[in-house]
Amino acid sequence: MNIKKTAAWDKFTSRDITPEAVYQDRRRILKQMGFIGAGALLSSQANAGVFDLFSSDEEKVAFLTKTLPFAKQAQYDHLLYGALTPESKIISHNNFYEFGTSKTDPAENAQELKVEPWKLVIDGEVDKPMTLDYDDLLKLFPLEERAYNFRCVEAWSMVIPWVGFSLASLLKKVGVNSKAKYVAFETLFDPEQMPGQRNRYTGGGINYPYVEGLTLAEAMNDLTFMSVGLYGKTLPPQNGAPIRLVVPWKYGFKSIKSIVRIRLTDKQPPTSWNQLAANEYGFYANVNPEVDHPRWSQASERRIAEGGLFSAKRIPTLPFNGYGEFVADLYKDMDLRKFY
């Protein structure tokens, strides 16, 4: 009988010996120690020896996320049409033009985004203006997980398990006054960290910072969610770290990322895509299979699952992305073809 004995050092992986955060961040640690980019201190031969520790795929540091405490909220699960999209697809297929216009650019270019310290200002027509820091975003309210259908205006879709809290709870805390009719949002403006903001060509023609808006009634709807995480962990930067909006009955461009300001106002606020092409991107942007984009049909969508976009199954698009029973009354007196 040939019995193989496991050597003592084979019983452990580097992740067993080293805390996971340190293990994942080893390249950054080396940089802080001066081994990376320290040409004046190390010869090219010595540098090569250091880099040989890593495969080419590992050379770019992945943004570190951490596990979040949350309670599962299943109230809207009956409206999901399809299984959860794999996390690997959610974090690798993104529109975040601040980091580039290709779907893979955000995951490639956003990993050095600094989210701590962070300041989120809530002001305007409120009784108690407030500024939240990074810790407040994670601790001010009990966190819950909500899985929502997510529909991009480009006719692809996912099912994403977000972690966060309702926007209504935040607005109630600051005390919305009687003058407020709309809620305006603004993304971080930092061209040094966000290469797409450096010029209009690489940023998709958008005049940054990215801005969005909702009616007060939309903002106060229970479905409207402030996400600080997905799949039980803090948000990766390509998905809008450290905090983003999620409005599941609207096209994805309404769900603004990396928010630094929420302002209550008595006037309809400007929104980035509406300013860029008002005939293509309306202020309301409710998912509506009966109102096509000028350049493509919105009657169906590609549901991204294990495969890539073009292998994705095409399925019918539902009015309000399937959430009509909770939001249709917000628009009962509106012509949804005119107010698209």
N, C-alpha and C positions, 0 to 999 in steps of 0.2 A: 504494500500500500504506500502510495506516495502522498504524504501529508505536507502541504505547504504551510509554513509558519509565517505569520504576518510580523514583519519587523516593527519595532516600537514606533519608528517614525512614520510608518504607513497607516497607523491607526488614527492619525489626525490630519486634517486639511489645514491650510493656512487660515481658513475662516474659523476653524475651531480654536486656534491658538491666538489669533488677533481679532479684536472686536470688528464686527462687519463694517462699520463706518470707516474705520482706519484702513481695513483691507481694501475697500472700494476706492479710497482716497489716496492710495499710496503714491501716485504720481505727483499729486499736489504736495504731499509731505516732502518728497524729494526736492520739489521746486523750492519749498520754503527752506530746506536745508542747504540750498545752493547748488545742487547737482544738475539741475536742468537749466539750460541757458547760461551757465556760468563758464563761458569760454575763456574768460580771463583767469579763472582759477584752475580749470582742468584742461588738460591737453585733449585734442580731438580723439585720441586713442582711449583716454580714460572715459571720456563722455560716451564713446561707443560701448564701452564695457557696461556702463550704467544702463543705457538704453536697451542693451541686449536682455535685460531682465524682463522686458515686456514685449508682447506681440504688437504688431502695428495696430491691431484693432483696439488695443488697450491704451494707446498713447494719449488719446483725448479723454480727459477726466469726465465721468458721468456726474451730473448734478446729483447731490445727495438728497434723498428723501427720507422721511422718518415716519414711523407708524403712528396713526392717530387713534385716539379713543372715540368711539361713536356708537350710537344706537341705530339699529336697522329700522328704516321707515318703509313699510311695505304698502302704504295706502294707495300708491299709484301703480303698483306692479301689474295689476290686471290690464293696464293700458300698454304694456310693453309688447311689441310685436317682433319676437325673435330673442335669441339667447344673447347674453352679454358678449360684447366684442372683446377679443383677447387684448390684454393690456399692451402687449407688444405692438399691436396695430394702433391703439389709441395714442401711444407716445411717439409713433414714427410717421404718422400720416396727419399733418397739421397745416392749417392756414394761420400763419402769424407773420405777416409781411414785415414787421419790424426786424425779423431775422432772416428775411429772404422770401422770394416768391415761389420757390419750389416746395413741394410737399415735404421733402426731406431736409430742407434748409433749417427749419427751427430746431430740430433735434441735433443738427450738426453745429449750429452757430450760437445756441442759447445757453450752453452748459456753464458758462462763466457768469451768468446773470447773478447779481448780488441781491438777495431778498431780505437780508437782515443786516443793518436796520432797514425798516420800511415804515412809511407814514401813509395812512389812508385818512383823508380829511372828509368829513361830512358836514356840509354847511348850506348856506342859502336860506330858504324859507323854513327854518326850523327853530324851535325854542331853545335847544341846548346843543349848539355846534360841538363837534367832537373830533378828536384826532386819535386814531388807533395805531398802535405800533404792532410789530410782528407777533409778539406774544398775545396781544389782545385778539388778533384775528383767529387764533386757535383756542382761546380760553374764555372769551367774553360770553359766548353762548354754548350750551350743550350741543355737541356735533351729532349729526345724523347722516346716515347713508341713504341716498335716494338713487335708484336706477331710473334713468330717463332715456327715451328715444331722442336721438340727436340727428337732425336733418340739415345738411349743408345746402346752401342755395345752388351749389354745383351739381346737385342731384346724386350725392352719395350720403350714406347714413351709417350710424353706429348705435349701439345700446351701451351706455356708459354708467357705471356706478360711482356717482359723485359723493363726496363727503363735505358737509358744510352746514349752513343754517339759512333760514328764510330771510329774504331781504326785508320783509315786513317787520320782523322782530327788531332789526337794526333801525328802521325808520321810526318805529314806535319808541325806541329808546331815546332818540334825539328830539322827538316831539314835532311832528309835521304841523305847520300852522295853516290857517285857512286860505292863505294866498297860494299855496303850492298846488300846481296842476300837473307838473311833469318832474321827472327825475333824470338828471344828466350825469353821465359817467365819463371819466377821462383815464386813459392809459398812461403809464410812465413814459416820459420823454427823456431819453438818455442816449443820444447818438453814439457815444463812446461804447456803450454796451450793446446797443441795438443797431447793427450796421445798416438795416433797411431804412432807418430814419435819416441817413446821411444825404440821400438825394431821392427825388421823386421816381427816378427810373428804377432803382433797385427796390424801392418800397411800394411798387405797384401804382404809383401816381397819387398816393394818398398825401394829403397835407397834414402832417403830424403835429401834435399828438393825436392819436386815434380817439374819437369821441363817439358816444352813443347816447340813446335816450329812450325812455318809456313814459307812457302816461302814468299818473299817480295810481290809477286803478290797476294797471298792469303790474306796477311795482309792488302793490300791496296784495296781489293775488298769492295764495299760498304756494303755488307751483314755482314762483320766481325765487331763485336760489342763489346764494352766495357760496361758491365752492372754494374750499381751501385744500381739497384733496380728491384723489380718485383711487379706486381699488385699495382703500384702507390706508393710503399713505399721502403725505403732503404732495401738492401738485408739482410735477416737473415744470421747468420754465417754458418748454414748448407748448404746454397746455395752459399756461397763464399764471404761473406762480407769482406771488404767493396767494393771490385771491382774484377770482374772476366771477363774472355773472353767468348764470345759466337760465335761459328762458326757453323751455322745451317745446313750446308750441310755435316758436318763431324760427326762421332760418338762422344758422349758426353765427353769421356775422354780427347779429345783435348781442351775442353773448361775449361781451368785451372782456379782454384779458388784462392781467397785471394792473389792476385799478389803483390809482392814487387819489382820486377825488370823486365824491358823490355829492351832487349839488341839487337841491330842491329849488324849482323855479316856477314862475307863473306863465312862462312862455315856452312853446315847443322848442327844444334845443336842437342845434345842428347835429347831424350824424355823418360820419366819415364817408360811407359808401353812397349815401344819398347826395352829399355834396359833389362827389366825384361823377356820379351817373344817376341822376334822379329818375330817368326813364327806365332804369333797370332795377334800382334798389330803393323801394319806398321806405318811408319812416316806420310803418307798422311791420312789414316783412313777415306777416303771418304765413305759415306753410299752407299753401292753397293749390291743390292739383289742377284746379280749373283756371288758374292764372299763370300762363307760361312766362318764363324769362324771355326777353326779346330774341335770345339766341339759342334757346333749347326748351324742350318740354319739361314741365314740372309734374307730369302725371304719374311718373314712376321714379324710382331711385335704385341705386346700386348699394346693397347692404354689405358692408365690409365685414368679413369674418376671418377665417384662417388664411385664405388666399389674398392676392392683391386686388386692387380696384377693378381691373378689367376681367378678373375671374369671379367677381362678386355677383351674387344672384340679384336679378332685377325684380323688384316687388312694387306693387301699387303704392302711391303716396296717399296718405290719409289727410283729410282736412284738419287743420290745426295740429298736424303731426300725431293725431290720435287723442288729443286732450280736449276735444270740443265740449265734452260734458262739463268741464270745469272753467272754460274760458269763453265759449261762444257768446254768452250774455254780455260780455264786455263790448261787443261789436254789433248788437242786435239792431241798431238803427243806422248802421253804416253800410254803404255800398262797397263790398270788399274787392270789387274790381277797380273802383276808383281809388279807394284808400288801401292800396296794396303794400 
